[in-house]
């Protein structure tokens, strides 16, 4: 179950990549740092301020959504229409900036985030599972379902996809492209914040939480970049594979994600659930 729980976190991180890419075609390499920032915000609300866990989670989601919207409005919006490489480099700069600010505010110390979930395992279908693992699995499943339905069956979700295919055409069709991009960044940052809150009790609230972005990116590519179900599937596969490899060969656990990615891409060049994409010229 540990593999599934950690894989779900990888999947949520991959979701952040996919959401922004589907709308803006920008690969956001600051996704892991947003996860780390969400964990620090939650820790601040729960430990120093003493707020209940659920309230802290809600406030963290709101704060991260505001951060995401602000990043788009004041950082990403000025480069709309520029080559995609410019957006990628800008997100890398954002990653280092967020990391630096977090280091100044919270310092390098590791911290623990208390949760209301019992540490004693529960018997679920004959399997002993910790409540924290169940919470991660349930939260990930709910988010995945909501976002999938959002993109498939709502006007705004379709508008996000239309904006990613052709920004000018979307604008001419009266789609508020800039507002769509801002909302996308807000949702992606909120998802990262949720992932940070969920993973913090399993690891620790620290600056190096950003490194999860490497596994999240691998999960997004593995599932098929642009596929929401694929992002979750890729994360789960990597998490389970790491857990299995760690049992038999702990020293190889760190490279498992990338070996799995290479093997799958040889068989499925577009990823497991990737679809052919093209644009009219």
ROPASE-307627 format. One record per residue (C-alpha): residue number from 1; residue in one letter; x, z, y negated. Coordinates in nm, 4 decimals. Layout:
<sites>
@num=NUM	residuo=A	u=X	w=Z	v=Y
...
</sites>
This chain:
<sites>
@num=1	residuo=X	u=0.0000	w=0.0000	v=0.0000
@num=2	residuo=X	u=0.2954	w=0.0565	v=-0.2334
@num=3	residuo=X	u=0.3771	w=-0.3124	v=-0.2063
@num=4	residuo=X	u=0.0230	w=-0.4101	v=-0.3027
@num=5	residuo=X	u=0.0195	w=-0.1685	v=-0.5968
@num=6	residuo=X	u=0.3522	w=-0.2866	v=-0.7363
@num=7	residuo=X	u=0.2501	w=-0.6453	v=-0.6652
@num=8	residuo=X	u=-0.0674	w=-0.5898	v=-0.8656
@num=9	residuo=X	u=0.1464	w=-0.4855	v=-1.1629
@num=10	residuo=X	u=0.3551	w=-0.8000	v=-1.1222
@num=11	residuo=X	u=0.0278	w=-0.9907	v=-1.1144
@num=12	residuo=X	u=-0.0963	w=-0.8315	v=-1.4373
@num=13	residuo=X	u=0.2321	w=-0.9193	v=-1.6068
@num=14	residuo=X	u=0.1944	w=-1.2744	v=-1.4780
@num=15	residuo=X	u=-0.1604	w=-1.2769	v=-1.6180
@num=16	residuo=X	u=-0.0183	w=-1.2181	v=-1.9644
@num=17	residuo=X	u=0.2053	w=-1.5221	v=-1.9238
@num=18	residuo=X	u=-0.0825	w=-1.7340	v=-1.7977
@num=19	residuo=X	u=-0.3301	w=-1.6338	v=-2.0687
@num=20	residuo=X	u=-0.0996	w=-1.7272	v=-2.3541
@num=21	residuo=X	u=0.0244	w=-2.0403	v=-2.1807
@num=22	residuo=X	u=-0.3285	w=-2.1647	v=-2.1069
@num=23	residuo=X	u=-0.4221	w=-2.1411	v=-2.4742
@num=24	residuo=X	u=-0.0998	w=-2.2184	v=-2.6612
@num=25	residuo=X	u=0.1404	w=-2.3672	v=-2.4026
@num=26	residuo=X	u=0.3971	w=-2.1103	v=-2.5141
@num=27	residuo=X	u=0.5782	w=-1.9031	v=-2.2503
@num=28	residuo=X	u=0.5834	w=-1.5492	v=-2.3899
@num=29	residuo=X	u=0.9044	w=-1.3806	v=-2.2774
@num=30	residuo=X	u=0.8094	w=-1.0667	v=-2.4718
@num=31	residuo=X	u=0.5427	w=-0.9879	v=-2.2116
@num=32	residuo=X	u=0.7530	w=-0.7251	v=-2.0351
@num=33	residuo=X	u=0.8351	w=-0.5532	v=-2.3620
@num=34	residuo=X	u=0.4656	w=-0.5367	v=-2.4495
@num=35	residuo=X	u=0.4129	w=-0.3657	v=-2.1134
@num=36	residuo=X	u=0.6864	w=-0.1173	v=-2.1980
@num=37	residuo=X	u=0.5366	w=-0.0580	v=-2.5435
@num=38	residuo=X	u=0.1946	w=0.0101	v=-2.3914
@num=39	residuo=X	u=0.3461	w=0.2710	v=-2.1587
@num=40	residuo=X	u=0.5171	w=0.4482	v=-2.4501
@num=41	residuo=X	u=0.1984	w=0.4477	v=-2.6586
@num=42	residuo=X	u=0.0010	w=0.5959	v=-2.3686
@num=43	residuo=X	u=0.2674	w=0.8628	v=-2.3124
@num=44	residuo=X	u=0.2556	w=0.9556	v=-2.6825
@num=45	residuo=X	u=-0.1219	w=0.9932	v=-2.6721
@num=46	residuo=X	u=-0.1302	w=1.1935	v=-2.3469
@num=47	residuo=X	u=0.1736	w=1.4218	v=-2.3757
@num=48	residuo=X	u=0.2561	w=1.5056	v=-2.7407
@num=49	residuo=X	u=-0.1011	w=1.4574	v=-2.8689
@num=50	residuo=X	u=-0.2739	w=1.5977	v=-2.5600
@num=51	residuo=X	u=-0.5531	w=1.3403	v=-2.5380
@num=52	residuo=X	u=-0.7454	w=1.2896	v=-2.2119
@num=53	residuo=X	u=-0.6072	w=1.0139	v=-1.9904
@num=54	residuo=X	u=-0.9146	w=0.7894	v=-2.0125
@num=55	residuo=X	u=-0.9317	w=0.8166	v=-2.3919
@num=56	residuo=X	u=-0.5590	w=0.7466	v=-2.4134
@num=57	residuo=X	u=-0.6059	w=0.4373	v=-2.1961
@num=58	residuo=X	u=-0.8842	w=0.3050	v=-2.4209
@num=59	residuo=X	u=-0.6808	w=0.3706	v=-2.7362
@num=60	residuo=X	u=-0.3741	w=0.2087	v=-2.5795
@num=61	residuo=X	u=-0.5736	w=-0.1036	v=-2.4970
@num=62	residuo=X	u=-0.7046	w=-0.1169	v=-2.8553
@num=63	residuo=X	u=-0.3584	w=-0.0588	v=-3.0012
@num=64	residuo=X	u=-0.1989	w=-0.3259	v=-2.7843
@num=65	residuo=X	u=-0.4747	w=-0.5737	v=-2.8698
@num=66	residuo=X	u=-0.4030	w=-0.5089	v=-3.2376
@num=67	residuo=X	u=-0.0298	w=-0.5572	v=-3.1761
@num=68	residuo=X	u=-0.0945	w=-0.8864	v=-2.9980
@num=69	residuo=X	u=-0.3244	w=-1.0115	v=-3.2732
@num=70	residuo=X	u=-0.0690	w=-0.9118	v=-3.5364
@num=71	residuo=X	u=0.2137	w=-1.0894	v=-3.3554
@num=72	residuo=X	u=0.0147	w=-1.4101	v=-3.3462
@num=73	residuo=X	u=-0.1079	w=-1.3850	v=-3.7043
@num=74	residuo=X	u=0.2220	w=-1.3027	v=-3.8697
@num=75	residuo=X	u=0.4893	w=-1.4289	v=-3.6286
@num=76	residuo=X	u=0.3582	w=-1.7102	v=-3.4099
@num=77	residuo=X	u=0.1097	w=-1.8799	v=-3.6425
@num=78	residuo=X	u=0.3740	w=-2.0184	v=-3.8820
@num=79	residuo=X	u=0.5225	w=-2.2295	v=-3.5987
@num=80	residuo=X	u=0.1966	w=-2.3897	v=-3.4817
@num=81	residuo=X	u=0.2657	w=-2.7583	v=-3.4263
@num=82	residuo=X	u=0.6381	w=-2.7057	v=-3.3737
@num=83	residuo=X	u=0.8131	w=-2.7935	v=-3.0439
@num=84	residuo=X	u=0.7402	w=-2.5522	v=-2.7588
@num=85	residuo=X	u=1.1079	w=-2.4566	v=-2.7453
@num=86	residuo=X	u=1.0712	w=-2.2944	v=-3.0879
@num=87	residuo=X	u=0.7924	w=-2.0736	v=-2.9565
@num=88	residuo=X	u=0.9942	w=-1.9723	v=-2.6516
@num=89	residuo=X	u=1.2950	w=-1.8741	v=-2.8614
@num=90	residuo=X	u=1.0705	w=-1.6814	v=-3.0982
@num=91	residuo=X	u=0.9199	w=-1.4800	v=-2.8125
@num=92	residuo=X	u=1.2699	w=-1.3964	v=-2.6886
@num=93	residuo=X	u=1.3473	w=-1.2669	v=-3.0374
@num=94	residuo=X	u=1.0234	w=-1.0664	v=-3.0292
@num=95	residuo=X	u=1.1298	w=-0.9112	v=-2.6993
@num=96	residuo=X	u=1.4575	w=-0.7840	v=-2.8428
@num=97	residuo=X	u=1.2818	w=-0.6627	v=-3.1581
@num=98	residuo=X	u=1.0186	w=-0.4637	v=-2.9658
@num=99	residuo=X	u=1.2900	w=-0.3151	v=-2.7453
@num=100	residuo=X	u=1.4942	w=-0.2131	v=-3.0477
@num=101	residuo=X	u=1.1986	w=-0.0520	v=-3.2232
@num=102	residuo=X	u=1.1043	w=0.1385	v=-2.9070
@num=103	residuo=X	u=1.4623	w=0.2623	v=-2.8751
@num=104	residuo=X	u=1.4578	w=0.3917	v=-3.2327
@num=105	residuo=X	u=1.1182	w=0.5606	v=-3.2010
@num=106	residuo=X	u=1.1325	w=0.7076	v=-2.8499
@num=107	residuo=X	u=1.4992	w=0.6984	v=-2.7530
@num=108	residuo=X	u=1.6533	w=0.6167	v=-2.4131
@num=109	residuo=X	u=1.5188	w=0.9185	v=-2.2214
@num=110	residuo=X	u=1.2946	w=0.8704	v=-1.9198
@num=111	residuo=X	u=0.9507	w=1.0301	v=-1.9400
@num=112	residuo=X	u=0.6695	w=1.0939	v=-1.6957
@num=113	residuo=X	u=0.3079	w=1.0007	v=-1.7654
@num=114	residuo=X	u=0.0567	w=1.2484	v=-1.6156
@num=115	residuo=X	u=-0.2540	w=1.0957	v=-1.4589
@num=116	residuo=X	u=-0.5835	w=1.2401	v=-1.3313
@num=117	residuo=X	u=-0.5272	w=1.0808	v=-0.9921
@num=118	residuo=X	u=-0.4389	w=1.3177	v=-0.7096
@num=119	residuo=X	u=-0.0988	w=1.2743	v=-0.5505
@num=120	residuo=X	u=-0.2310	w=1.3726	v=-0.2093
@num=121	residuo=X	u=-0.3185	w=1.0605	v=-0.0066
@num=122	residuo=X	u=-0.6756	w=0.9842	v=0.0961
@num=123	residuo=X	u=-0.7928	w=0.8380	v=0.4223
@num=124	residuo=X	u=-0.9399	w=0.4931	v=0.3513
@num=125	residuo=X	u=-1.0431	w=0.3064	v=0.6631
@num=126	residuo=X	u=-0.7891	w=0.4924	v=0.8705
@num=127	residuo=X	u=-0.5079	w=0.4292	v=0.6209
@num=128	residuo=X	u=-0.3593	w=0.6999	v=0.3981
@num=129	residuo=X	u=-0.3605	w=0.5750	v=0.0379
@num=130	residuo=X	u=-0.2733	w=0.7532	v=-0.2859
@num=131	residuo=X	u=-0.5428	w=0.7533	v=-0.5551
@num=132	residuo=X	u=-0.3014	w=0.5998	v=-0.8058
@num=133	residuo=X	u=-0.2562	w=0.3003	v=-0.5759
@num=134	residuo=X	u=-0.6329	w=0.2612	v=-0.5448
@num=135	residuo=X	u=-0.6677	w=0.2771	v=-0.9233
@num=136	residuo=X	u=-0.4105	w=0.0018	v=-0.9680
@num=137	residuo=X	u=-0.5788	w=-0.2181	v=-0.7068
@num=138	residuo=X	u=-0.9274	w=-0.1635	v=-0.8510
@num=139	residuo=X	u=-0.8160	w=-0.2178	v=-1.2104
@num=140	residuo=X	u=-0.6316	w=-0.5371	v=-1.1232
@num=141	residuo=X	u=-0.9234	w=-0.6778	v=-0.9247
@num=142	residuo=X	u=-1.1663	w=-0.6041	v=-1.2077
@num=143	residuo=X	u=-0.9432	w=-0.7606	v=-1.4725
@num=144	residuo=X	u=-0.8825	w=-1.0687	v=-1.2634
@num=145	residuo=X	u=-1.2542	w=-1.1202	v=-1.2035
@num=146	residuo=X	u=-1.3473	w=-1.0713	v=-1.5689
@num=147	residuo=X	u=-1.0800	w=-1.3079	v=-1.6981
@num=148	residuo=X	u=-1.1534	w=-1.5729	v=-1.4379
@num=149	residuo=X	u=-1.5230	w=-1.5704	v=-1.5275
@num=150	residuo=X	u=-1.4317	w=-1.5676	v=-1.8966
@num=151	residuo=X	u=-1.2300	w=-1.8880	v=-1.8722
@num=152	residuo=X	u=-1.4736	w=-2.0588	v=-1.6384
@num=153	residuo=X	u=-1.8121	w=-1.9703	v=-1.7836
@num=154	residuo=X	u=-1.7850	w=-1.8809	v=-2.1529
@num=155	residuo=X	u=-1.7609	w=-2.1055	v=-2.4550
@num=156	residuo=X	u=-1.4667	w=-1.9142	v=-2.5924
@num=157	residuo=X	u=-1.2790	w=-1.9425	v=-2.2634
@num=158	residuo=X	u=-1.3372	w=-2.3162	v=-2.2537
@num=159	residuo=X	u=-1.2333	w=-2.3337	v=-2.6194
@num=160	residuo=X	u=-0.9025	w=-2.1678	v=-2.5317
@num=161	residuo=X	u=-0.8334	w=-2.4298	v=-2.2672
@num=162	residuo=X	u=-0.9375	w=-2.7106	v=-2.5006
@num=163	residuo=X	u=-0.7026	w=-2.5815	v=-2.7691
@num=164	residuo=X	u=-0.4135	w=-2.5819	v=-2.5226
@num=165	residuo=X	u=-0.4777	w=-2.9437	v=-2.4248
@num=166	residuo=X	u=-0.5013	w=-3.0872	v=-2.7746
@num=167	residuo=X	u=-0.4947	w=-2.8639	v=-3.0806
@num=168	residuo=X	u=-0.5910	w=-3.1401	v=-3.3243
@num=169	residuo=X	u=-0.8848	w=-3.2611	v=-3.1140
@num=170	residuo=X	u=-1.0045	w=-2.9035	v=-3.0699
@num=171	residuo=X	u=-0.9891	w=-2.8518	v=-3.4459
@num=172	residuo=X	u=-1.1872	w=-3.1716	v=-3.5076
@num=173	residuo=X	u=-1.4502	w=-3.0461	v=-3.2620
@num=174	residuo=X	u=-1.4983	w=-2.7385	v=-3.4846
@num=175	residuo=X	u=-1.3139	w=-2.5049	v=-3.2479
@num=176	residuo=X	u=-1.1446	w=-2.2287	v=-3.4546
@num=177	residuo=X	u=-0.8018	w=-2.2929	v=-3.3032
@num=178	residuo=X	u=-0.6160	w=-2.0259	v=-3.4978
@num=179	residuo=X	u=-0.8722	w=-1.7590	v=-3.4126
@num=180	residuo=X	u=-0.8610	w=-1.8649	v=-3.0475
@num=181	residuo=X	u=-0.4836	w=-1.8200	v=-3.0418
@num=182	residuo=X	u=-0.5098	w=-1.4778	v=-3.2054
@num=183	residuo=X	u=-0.7692	w=-1.3618	v=-2.9537
@num=184	residuo=X	u=-0.5547	w=-1.4906	v=-2.6686
@num=185	residuo=X	u=-0.2536	w=-1.2916	v=-2.7846
@num=186	residuo=X	u=-0.4720	w=-0.9840	v=-2.8276
@num=187	residuo=X	u=-0.6071	w=-1.0114	v=-2.4723
@num=188	residuo=X	u=-0.2637	w=-1.0790	v=-2.3222
@num=189	residuo=X	u=-0.1099	w=-0.7817	v=-2.5032
@num=190	residuo=X	u=-0.3983	w=-0.5581	v=-2.3939
@num=191	residuo=X	u=-0.3478	w=-0.6677	v=-2.0322
@num=192	residuo=X	u=0.0212	w=-0.5819	v=-2.0631
@num=193	residuo=X	u=-0.0711	w=-0.2429	v=-2.2051
@num=194	residuo=X	u=-0.2964	w=-0.1742	v=-1.9067
@num=195	residuo=X	u=-0.0166	w=-0.2752	v=-1.6704
@num=196	residuo=X	u=0.2219	w=-0.0403	v=-1.8502
@num=197	residuo=X	u=-0.0173	w=0.2533	v=-1.8214
@num=198	residuo=X	u=-0.0756	w=0.1862	v=-1.4514
@num=199	residuo=X	u=0.2899	w=0.1419	v=-1.3544
@num=200	residuo=X	u=0.4302	w=0.4311	v=-1.5602
@num=201	residuo=X	u=0.3303	w=0.7084	v=-1.3147
@num=202	residuo=X	u=0.4942	w=0.5160	v=-1.0284
@num=203	residuo=X	u=0.8225	w=0.4600	v=-1.2114
@num=204	residuo=X	u=0.8882	w=0.6225	v=-1.5488
@num=205	residuo=X	u=0.8205	w=0.5567	v=-1.9148
@num=206	residuo=X	u=1.1533	w=0.4122	v=-2.0253
@num=207	residuo=X	u=1.3070	w=0.1217	v=-2.2132
@num=208	residuo=X	u=1.3983	w=-0.0655	v=-1.8948
@num=209	residuo=X	u=1.0332	w=-0.1144	v=-1.7993
@num=210	residuo=X	u=1.0614	w=-0.4550	v=-1.9686
@num=211	residuo=X	u=1.2572	w=-0.5849	v=-1.6697
@num=212	residuo=X	u=0.9268	w=-0.6209	v=-1.4836
@num=213	residuo=X	u=0.8870	w=-0.9415	v=-1.6851
@num=214	residuo=X	u=1.1320	w=-1.1122	v=-1.4476
@num=215	residuo=X	u=0.9107	w=-1.0441	v=-1.1479
@num=216	residuo=X	u=0.5989	w=-1.1251	v=-1.3494
@num=217	residuo=X	u=0.7379	w=-1.4649	v=-1.4473
@num=218	residuo=X	u=0.8292	w=-1.5353	v=-1.0856
@num=219	residuo=X	u=0.4743	w=-1.4388	v=-0.9835
@num=220	residuo=X	u=0.3227	w=-1.6718	v=-1.2441
@num=221	residuo=X	u=0.5330	w=-1.9659	v=-1.1245
@num=222	residuo=X	u=0.4718	w=-1.8808	v=-0.7591
@num=223	residuo=X	u=0.0946	w=-1.8807	v=-0.8037
@num=224	residuo=X	u=0.0936	w=-2.1958	v=-1.0149
@num=225	residuo=X	u=0.1589	w=-2.1547	v=-1.3858
@num=226	residuo=X	u=-0.1777	w=-2.1648	v=-1.5608
@num=227	residuo=X	u=-0.3810	w=-2.0268	v=-1.2700
@num=228	residuo=X	u=-0.5310	w=-1.6801	v=-1.3196
@num=229	residuo=X	u=-0.6025	w=-1.6203	v=-0.9472
@num=230	residuo=X	u=-0.2598	w=-1.7674	v=-0.8724
@num=231	residuo=X	u=-0.0908	w=-1.5133	v=-1.0990
@num=232	residuo=X	u=-0.2450	w=-1.2234	v=-0.9079
@num=233	residuo=X	u=-0.1776	w=-1.3846	v=-0.5703
@num=234	residuo=X	u=0.1849	w=-1.4491	v=-0.6635
@num=235	residuo=X	u=0.2301	w=-1.0894	v=-0.7764
@num=236	residuo=X	u=0.0802	w=-0.9484	v=-0.4581
@num=237	residuo=X	u=0.2949	w=-1.1705	v=-0.2369
@num=238	residuo=X	u=0.6122	w=-1.0680	v=-0.4169
@num=239	residuo=X	u=0.5197	w=-0.6997	v=-0.4098
@num=240	residuo=X	u=0.4468	w=-0.7015	v=-0.0364
@num=241	residuo=X	u=0.7574	w=-0.9086	v=0.0404
@num=242	residuo=X	u=0.9766	w=-0.6658	v=-0.1546
@num=243	residuo=X	u=0.8285	w=-0.3703	v=0.0306
@num=244	residuo=X	u=0.8869	w=-0.5292	v=0.3711
@num=245	residuo=X	u=1.2417	w=-0.6369	v=0.2907
@num=246	residuo=X	u=1.3156	w=-0.2925	v=0.1481
@num=247	residuo=X	u=1.2302	w=-0.1340	v=0.4830
@num=248	residuo=X	u=1.4751	w=-0.3453	v=0.6818
@num=249	residuo=X	u=1.7396	w=-0.4377	v=0.4224
@num=250	residuo=X	u=1.7183	w=-0.2300	v=0.1019
@num=251	residuo=X	u=2.0160	w=-0.4063	v=-0.0572
@num=252	residuo=X	u=1.8285	w=-0.7393	v=-0.0521
@num=253	residuo=X	u=1.5119	w=-0.6061	v=-0.2146
@num=254	residuo=X	u=1.6183	w=-0.7071	v=-0.5658
@num=255	residuo=X	u=1.6464	w=-1.0784	v=-0.4851
@num=256	residuo=X	u=1.3383	w=-1.1012	v=-0.2647
@num=257	residuo=X	u=1.1102	w=-1.2308	v=-0.5411
@num=258	residuo=X	u=1.3366	w=-1.5230	v=-0.6195
@num=259	residuo=X	u=1.3963	w=-1.6155	v=-0.2556
@num=260	residuo=X	u=1.0207	w=-1.6188	v=-0.1956
@num=261	residuo=X	u=0.9745	w=-1.8278	v=-0.5106
@num=262	residuo=X	u=1.2301	w=-2.0879	v=-0.3998
@num=263	residuo=X	u=1.0829	w=-2.1150	v=-0.0500
@num=264	residuo=X	u=0.7277	w=-2.1587	v=-0.1791
@num=265	residuo=X	u=0.8259	w=-2.4121	v=-0.4458
@num=266	residuo=X	u=0.9963	w=-2.6263	v=-0.1834
@num=267	residuo=X	u=0.6626	w=-2.6494	v=-0.0003
@num=268	residuo=X	u=0.4317	w=-2.6383	v=-0.3053
@num=269	residuo=X	u=0.6149	w=-2.7718	v=-0.6145
@num=270	residuo=X	u=0.3227	w=-2.6798	v=-0.8435
@num=271	residuo=X	u=0.2870	w=-2.3314	v=-0.6953
@num=272	residuo=X	u=0.0283	w=-2.2029	v=-0.4516
@num=273	residuo=X	u=-0.2773	w=-2.2657	v=-0.6719
@num=274	residuo=X	u=-0.1271	w=-2.4985	v=-0.9304
@num=275	residuo=X	u=-0.3158	w=-2.8109	v=-1.0304
@num=276	residuo=X	u=-0.1832	w=-3.1446	v=-1.1567
@num=277	residuo=X	u=-0.1816	w=-3.1515	v=-1.5337
@num=278	residuo=X	u=-0.1587	w=-3.4401	v=-1.7729
@num=279	residuo=X	u=-0.2365	w=-3.5399	v=-2.1278
@num=280	residuo=X	u=-0.3672	w=-3.8558	v=-2.2850
@num=281	residuo=X	u=-0.1146	w=-4.0281	v=-2.5091
</sites>
